[in-house]
């Protein structure tokens, strides 16, 4: 277990949160006092989450295992978390989240909560199908933002039936059009195309076959967090807030 926060994480967090290194060190030390079993990187993730950010992509398996099994609220590190309303209290996350994804879209946010809830309830088929549902819709939003012309609707929509195209077609169209994005987004799309392959066919099988039940091993192996980190990177590159 690392005894000091890795430099790339410290530099990234300081840049994203626009904080001076000394101030960041003080805040991370406060987190470590509150969560003594968290690794330095896990403590950095806890602090990032309080600021509605995420550095899950930097975390190792040991870092993730040391994350506290509770939902981290965006509140001061010196006070206990107090729910702002009965609604938020009733949706409090139980267990370690499999997915952290900052979004201003309440519908996406509730889907993320449900993905985490099904995973912690060992309902892995539901986790798989819900994850694909959100991934598919975020890819469609990326295509709509990057290609706003009416003629480009064919990239994600059957213009005759006015229905969105199948997930595999939408994903392939994004990959085919990757050169229309920035270099950073293009690289992220290429990596996304590799990582999302299990969801292209398997989610259909799990939705329509009684014999295809997802396992924890499948979900963990899919590394859903990395997929959503890649989507977030692409969305930010094209000015689409995640």
C-alpha positions as CSV (number, residue, x, y, z in Angstrom):
1,X,0.0,0.0,0.0
2,X,1.5,3.3,-1.1
3,X,2.6,5.7,1.7
4,X,2.5,8.8,-0.3
5,X,0.2,10.1,-3.0
6,X,1.5,9.5,-6.5
7,X,2.7,12.7,-8.2
8,X,0.5,12.3,-11.3
9,X,-2.6,12.1,-9.1
10,X,-1.5,15.1,-7.0
11,X,-0.8,17.2,-10.0
12,X,-4.1,16.1,-11.8
13,X,-6.2,16.8,-8.7
14,X,-4.6,20.2,-8.1
15,X,-5.2,21.2,-11.7
16,X,-8.8,20.0,-11.8
17,X,-9.7,21.5,-8.4
18,X,-7.6,24.6,-9.0
19,X,-5.9,24.3,-5.7
20,X,-2.4,25.1,-4.5
21,X,-0.4,22.0,-3.6
22,X,-0.1,23.0,0.1
23,X,-3.8,23.5,0.4
24,X,-4.5,20.2,-1.3
25,X,-2.1,18.4,1.1
26,X,-3.9,19.9,4.1
27,X,-7.3,18.7,2.9
28,X,-6.1,15.3,2.0
29,X,-4.5,14.9,5.5
30,X,-8.0,15.7,6.9
31,X,-9.5,13.0,4.8
32,X,-6.9,10.5,6.0
33,X,-7.7,11.3,9.6
34,X,-11.4,10.6,8.9
35,X,-10.7,7.5,6.8
36,X,-7.4,6.1,8.2
37,X,-7.7,2.8,6.3
38,X,-8.0,4.6,2.9
39,X,-4.8,4.6,0.8
40,X,-3.5,8.1,-0.2
41,X,-5.1,7.6,-3.7
42,X,-8.4,6.5,-2.2
43,X,-8.3,9.6,0.1
44,X,-7.8,11.7,-3.0
45,X,-10.8,10.1,-4.7
46,X,-12.9,10.8,-1.6
47,X,-11.9,14.4,-1.6
48,X,-12.5,14.6,-5.4
49,X,-15.9,13.1,-5.0
50,X,-16.8,15.8,-2.4
51,X,-16.0,18.3,-5.1
52,X,-18.2,16.4,-7.7
53,X,-15.1,15.1,-9.5
54,X,-13.6,11.6,-9.9
55,X,-10.1,10.2,-10.3
56,X,-11.2,6.6,-10.3
57,X,-9.1,6.0,-13.4
58,X,-5.9,6.5,-11.4
59,X,-6.9,4.0,-8.7
60,X,-5.4,0.6,-8.4
61,X,-7.4,-2.4,-7.2
62,X,-5.9,-2.0,-3.7
63,X,-6.9,1.7,-3.7
64,X,-10.5,0.8,-4.6
65,X,-10.7,-1.9,-1.9
66,X,-9.7,0.7,0.7
67,X,-12.5,3.1,-0.2
68,X,-15.0,3.4,2.6
69,X,-18.2,1.3,2.0
70,X,-20.4,4.4,2.2
71,X,-21.6,7.1,-0.2
72,X,-19.3,10.2,0.2
73,X,-21.4,13.4,0.3
74,X,-20.2,16.8,-0.8
75,X,-19.9,18.2,2.7
76,X,-17.2,19.5,4.9
77,X,-14.6,17.0,6.2
78,X,-15.0,18.3,9.7
79,X,-18.7,17.6,10.0
80,X,-20.9,14.5,9.8
81,X,-22.9,14.2,6.5
82,X,-26.4,15.4,7.1
83,X,-29.0,14.6,4.3
84,X,-30.5,17.7,2.8
85,X,-33.8,16.1,2.3
86,X,-35.7,12.8,3.1
87,X,-35.5,11.9,-0.6
88,X,-31.7,12.0,-0.7
89,X,-31.6,10.2,2.6
90,X,-33.7,7.3,1.3
91,X,-31.4,6.9,-1.7
92,X,-28.2,6.8,0.3
93,X,-25.7,4.4,-1.3
94,X,-25.0,1.2,0.6
95,X,-21.7,-0.6,-0.1
96,X,-18.9,0.4,-2.3
97,X,-20.0,2.1,-5.6
98,X,-18.9,0.3,-8.7
99,X,-19.3,3.5,-10.6
100,X,-18.7,7.2,-9.9
101,X,-19.8,9.5,-12.7
102,X,-20.3,13.3,-12.2
103,X,-23.3,14.6,-14.0
104,X,-25.8,17.4,-13.9
105,X,-28.5,15.3,-15.6
106,X,-30.7,14.0,-12.8
107,X,-32.0,11.1,-14.9
108,X,-28.4,9.9,-15.6
109,X,-27.6,10.4,-11.9
110,X,-30.5,8.2,-10.8
111,X,-29.4,5.5,-13.3
112,X,-25.9,5.6,-11.8
113,X,-27.4,5.2,-8.4
114,X,-29.4,2.2,-9.6
115,X,-26.4,0.6,-11.2
116,X,-24.5,0.8,-7.9
117,X,-27.6,-0.4,-6.0
118,X,-28.0,-3.5,-8.2
119,X,-24.3,-4.3,-8.0
120,X,-24.3,-4.2,-4.2
121,X,-27.5,-6.3,-4.1
122,X,-25.7,-8.9,-6.3
123,X,-28.2,-8.4,-9.1
124,X,-25.5,-8.5,-11.8
125,X,-27.7,-9.0,-14.8
126,X,-29.5,-5.8,-13.9
127,X,-26.2,-4.1,-13.4
128,X,-25.1,-5.2,-16.9
129,X,-28.2,-4.1,-18.7
130,X,-28.5,-0.8,-16.9
131,X,-24.9,0.0,-17.6
132,X,-25.4,-0.7,-21.3
133,X,-28.5,1.5,-21.3
134,X,-26.6,4.5,-20.0
135,X,-23.5,3.9,-22.2
136,X,-25.7,3.7,-25.3
137,X,-27.6,7.0,-24.5
138,X,-24.4,8.9,-23.7
139,X,-22.9,7.8,-27.0
140,X,-26.0,9.1,-28.8
141,X,-25.7,12.4,-26.9
142,X,-22.0,12.6,-28.0
143,X,-23.0,12.0,-31.7
144,X,-25.8,14.5,-31.5
145,X,-23.5,17.2,-30.0
146,X,-20.6,16.6,-32.4
147,X,-22.8,16.2,-35.5
148,X,-25.7,18.7,-35.1
149,X,-26.7,18.9,-38.7
150,X,-30.0,17.3,-39.6
151,X,-28.4,15.2,-42.3
152,X,-26.2,13.6,-39.6
153,X,-29.1,12.2,-37.7
154,X,-28.6,8.9,-39.6
155,X,-25.6,8.3,-37.4
156,X,-27.8,7.5,-34.4
157,X,-31.4,7.5,-35.7
158,X,-33.6,5.6,-38.1
159,X,-35.1,8.7,-39.7
160,X,-38.0,6.7,-41.1
161,X,-39.2,5.2,-37.9
162,X,-37.8,8.0,-35.7
163,X,-36.2,5.4,-33.4
164,X,-32.6,5.3,-32.2
165,X,-30.3,2.8,-34.0
166,X,-29.1,-0.4,-32.3
167,X,-26.3,0.0,-29.8
168,X,-23.7,-1.8,-32.0
169,X,-24.5,0.4,-35.0
170,X,-24.3,3.6,-32.9
171,X,-21.0,2.5,-31.4
172,X,-19.6,1.6,-34.8
173,X,-20.7,5.0,-36.2
174,X,-18.9,6.8,-33.4
175,X,-15.7,4.8,-34.1
176,X,-15.9,5.4,-37.8
177,X,-16.3,9.1,-37.2
178,X,-13.5,9.3,-34.6
179,X,-11.2,11.4,-36.9
180,X,-13.8,14.3,-36.7
181,X,-12.9,14.7,-33.0
182,X,-9.8,16.1,-31.3
183,X,-6.7,13.9,-30.9
184,X,-7.5,13.3,-27.2
185,X,-11.2,12.4,-27.9
186,X,-10.1,10.2,-30.9
187,X,-7.8,8.2,-28.7
188,X,-10.5,7.9,-26.0
189,X,-13.0,6.7,-28.7
190,X,-10.6,4.0,-29.8
191,X,-10.1,2.8,-26.3
192,X,-13.8,2.9,-25.6
193,X,-14.5,0.8,-28.7
194,X,-12.3,-1.9,-27.2
195,X,-13.6,-1.7,-23.7
196,X,-17.3,-1.7,-24.6
197,X,-17.3,-4.8,-26.7
198,X,-18.8,-7.1,-24.0
199,X,-21.9,-4.8,-24.0
200,X,-22.5,-5.0,-27.8
201,X,-24.0,-8.5,-27.8
202,X,-24.0,-9.8,-24.3
203,X,-26.5,-7.3,-22.9
204,X,-29.1,-8.4,-25.6
205,X,-28.6,-12.0,-24.6
206,X,-29.0,-11.2,-20.9
207,X,-32.2,-9.2,-21.7
208,X,-33.8,-11.9,-23.8
209,X,-32.4,-15.2,-22.7
210,X,-33.4,-17.1,-19.5
211,X,-30.1,-18.9,-19.6
212,X,-27.7,-16.0,-19.7
213,X,-27.2,-14.7,-16.1
214,X,-24.4,-12.2,-15.4
215,X,-21.8,-12.9,-12.7
216,X,-19.8,-10.6,-10.5
217,X,-16.7,-11.7,-12.4
218,X,-18.2,-10.5,-15.7
219,X,-19.1,-7.1,-14.2
220,X,-15.8,-6.6,-12.5
221,X,-14.0,-7.7,-15.7
222,X,-15.9,-5.2,-17.8
223,X,-14.4,-2.4,-15.7
224,X,-17.5,-0.2,-16.0
225,X,-15.7,2.7,-14.3
226,X,-13.1,3.0,-17.1
227,X,-15.8,3.0,-19.7
228,X,-17.6,5.9,-18.1
229,X,-14.3,7.7,-17.5
230,X,-13.6,7.5,-21.3
231,X,-17.1,8.8,-22.0
232,X,-16.6,11.7,-19.6
233,X,-13.3,12.6,-21.3
234,X,-15.0,12.6,-24.8
235,X,-17.9,14.6,-23.5
236,X,-15.6,17.3,-22.0
237,X,-13.5,17.5,-25.2
238,X,-16.6,18.4,-27.2
239,X,-18.1,20.8,-24.6
240,X,-20.8,18.4,-23.5
241,X,-20.9,18.6,-19.8
242,X,-21.1,15.2,-18.1
